[in-house]
Amino acid sequence: MTKEEDIQQQIVTRLPVTEGKFRVQRARRMWVEVPRELLIQLLEFVKEELKFTDFCTLTGLDDGENLGFLYHLAQEHSGIVLNIRTKAPKSDPVIPTITSFFPAAEIPEREVKDLLGASVEGLAPGPRYPLPDEWPFNEHPLLKNWKPQKEAAKPEEHNG
Amino acid sequence: MARVTIPIGPQHPALKEPERFDLTLEGERIVQLNAMLGYNHRGIEKACEQRSYISALYLIERICGICSHSHATAFVQAVEEIASLQVPPRALYIRTLIAELERMHSHLLWLGVAGHEIGFDTLLMYTWRDREVVLDLLAVLTGNRVNYGINTIGGVRRDITAEQCAEILRGIDVMEERTKYYIELATEDAMLAERLLAVGVLPQADAVRLSAVGPVARASNVKKDVRKQDPYAAYGELEFEVVTDSHCDVYGRALVRVGELMESCRIIRQVVKNLPEGPIAVKAPRKIPADEAVSRYEAPRGEDIHYVRGNGSENPERVKVRAPTLANVQAVAKMLENSYLADVPIVLAAIDPCFSCTDRAVVVHDTDGGRGHIDWNALRTYGIEWYRKNRGVDFSTSKLRMSGIRW
């Protein structure tokens, strides 16, 4: 049994709902999908017991009716990357924060709020990232239907 | 004692790029740091979705000037994995060669900046002079000092001749001698050690907890290097050590980087010696299948990670970039906790920050007269006109000459 298959089996044993939701793409690349209600449970398990202690990043996706979220975690000693996928409908785009056990997730969580309009439950208040302060809160540039609006022409003269 | 909050940035002499850190002080001691980023956000991820893969590659290469090869390689690796392309071994070796030359010039750049931040400008002059050797080699091999354009989907764009290999080895001999001097300096110079020891401390447990990357993590004794753990390009076939240090401070970060310069020399020699024969690229399809891949790359500043999703068309469906500085920003807050205000420049510099990488870009194109572009001559005309109107000075007859730019 490969290391990847062993990890898969341990996760399925702990969370039977992940049965059939795995993909071992190649050595050191695994993908698994979980319902968002079980995301925290899975992340805690893989961090504490399977030693996926390295939080690489969180990728947000516009998947049509849903927002997709990919949590990329790495196991330091083996170099295996586990990509955990979850989704939330755009009508209720709420995901829980994972900053209590992966503090490094704070900035990527702010990023999916700004760029995709996700709502991250439990994320501590803080500055937005990466859009500027004056950017409208209802405009999320990474949504597929978002197009840049024409700006008003700038005045010709700048003092400075 | 009353607390005072000092904003550093977005524009500040201690910073090379725009970012903002609000420091709350009690006397000279820092009690809190809030980082505000995003000033360099240019919308590259969105822009990639509107371009073909090959056009996106050139945009990705421009995320950062210093580690341009890092981003370009991370991106093409992901695309090649989706398209199931078998990149020829010679191309993988050439990518590795450019990667290590890039690491060398980046680390030398850092060493100079670090010297400058602590008032040791001789070190800046030495390292930046020596860095020219590497930049010259890169120019010979790729035609450019930065933004090498060596990568393409399926391999590399330029081959290396035997004469060039000989030139690389001559350059590496020089660099190795100079690196020995820097190691001697770093380990024996009492002033340097005094200034850097116990400054910007990041204990090992915090480096792990905050998922720090690159020399920052390795200087906190976390043996973490994608080249070893998740080998890509030719690294799986090469011998090298992951340099770590247990000082957990700026001094340790300096030792790790000078140690890595030696390892880079070692890797480059092996690449030149074992460069496989054969083609340098395979033909890549214009349309990339609907699939996804995660690519990791050990950039000079740490792990660079790219996620790419294809949809069967000529344009990517999604490109996500996580540059190493973003992973180290939270570590900076920890390093500066209870530090002195005067240590801020060197502690910030010690992560070798690169905020262009961090913020990436979403270039919002507006073709109807909003944000446009201005060429050099138009800018000059605008400047002359502005000074004539507002200051009563006429620059129109002055003859200015800058390197390579003439009117």
Interface residues (C-beta under 8 A of the other chain):
Chain A: Q25 R26 R28 R29 T53 D54 F55 C56 T57 T59 G60 L61 D62 L70 H72 A74 E76 H77 S78 G79 V81 N83 F102 P103 A104 E106 I107 P108 L115 G126 P127 R128 Y129 P130 L131 P132 P141 L142 P148 K150 E151 A152 A153 K154 E157 N159
Chain B: N34 M36 L37 G38 H41 G43 E45 K46 E81 V208 R209 L210 S211 V222 K223 K224 V226 K228 Q229 D230 P231 A293 V294 R296 E303 I305 Y307 R309 R318 K320 R322 L326 A327 V329 Q330 D359 R360 V362 V364 H365 D366 D368 G369 G370 R371 W386 N390
